[in-house]
Amino acid sequence: MKWNKNFTLLLLGHSLANIGDVLYVVSVISTIFNLTSSATASSIVPFTITSAMFVSSVLTPLLVGKVNLKWLMAGSQIGKTILLVILGLIVLGITASNYYLIFLLIGLIALLDGCANPIRQTLIPHYVTSEELIKANGITETVTQIVQAAMWFVGSSLLLILSPEQLIWIVGCLFAISSTLLCLLENVTDLTTKTKGKLDQLKQGWRVLSETPVLRKIAWIDSLETIAGTVWIAAILYVFINDALHVDEKWWGFINGAYFFGLILGSVYCINYSSFVEKKLGTFIFIGSFTCFLVTIWFGLNSNPIIALLLSTFIGIFGQIKHIPQQTVIQTSVSKEGLSTVYTSLGAIGTGIFGVGSLLVGILADMLGVRIVFFLSALMLALISAIVYKNKKLFVRSVIGN
């Protein structure tokens, strides 16, 4: 893939924002726990973020067509920077009696994040050719997963030498640089009609999902996959290493790390063999989902921590081998102008189901045992495999509007 100025700016801007996102969440959780000594209060942080991103995914279509996509992306990052500066100032004087102000600010930041994520995915096809989409998606996913894998460790380590307040100011600098890079992107042509009513704008993405056969299937796949993925949240894995693997807490980090390592390997494979993957998108989506189904069953039955590490790595590899081709199918199944509303609708499905699913899987783990929820996850993946296999001819790269 040849050097591409706009794609590079988008990738760097998004990566710096991702680094900042992880560091600021680490600092916020630490601040709230230090103030309250309550794990419950700390756990409200991810719930607040997920809820706000769901609302943002639903409302973002109102902005599409009124604001250029490049400035919608850059503007959301500038807004996050301003809010983070306010958060840094508030944290200096925060107490146990007014720490709720932190939740208000992280909710507002997450609203802007929920807008930025689907726009970023929409901009990629604007800045690279259709033939380079697999590589571009693979590179984006590789960098994202490296950041996610590294920064949780780095963030917790930085708290040993820095205060949460100092960490927030570092994040403010990262956000400011990210905003500058995104402002340097070229404007993209956005032909979305501006005459539609607000209700029509909100319904547009859902209408495209329902009227496009492959996107309708992907919406179902995303729903089932989100439910299946809730077993990999930190709380369930923590129970699994204690009740099923009978090892100490350090294996919690090992298994999470192995999963992210697998995601990176899957991304690298798609980058190196992009032309081969592109010819068989449906086959790779099926292989990825079916292998994840088999590995998840094995993971649920397993009691050996070393094998659990290997299986977690395989889940990451084949999950990514499925995800990247699936992104390419989405990006080429509708016109570029319709992508943003499609991604916001898919984002709303993902965040909405994940919030409810995370709560339900915790209840089921308490009622039925932690191994059972992994079998239920495998069942969801089996259904995905069946959907993909039955409709494999739909999962191809189109060239609509590209």
Secondary structure, 3 states (H helix, E strand, C coil): CCCCHHHHHHHHHHHHHHHHHHHHHHHHHHHHHHHHCCHHHHHHHHHHHHHHHHHHHHHHHHCECCECHHHHHHHHHHHHHHHHHHHHHHHHCCCCCCCHHHHHHHHHHHHHHHHHHHHHHHHHHHHCCHHHHHHHHHHHHHHHHHHHHHHHHHHHHHCCCCCHHHHHHHHHHHHHHHHHHHHCCCCCCCCCCCCCCHHHHHHHHHHHHHHCHHHHHHHHHHHHHHHHHHHHCHHHHHHHHHHCCCCCCHHHHHHHHHHHHHHHHHHHHHHHCHHHHHHCHHHHHHHHHHHHHHHHHHHHHCCCHHHHHHHHHHHHHHHHHHHHHHHHHHHHHCCHHHHHHHHHHHHHHHHHHHHHHHHHHHHHHHHHCHHHHHHHHHHHHHHHHHHHHHCHHHCCCCCCCC
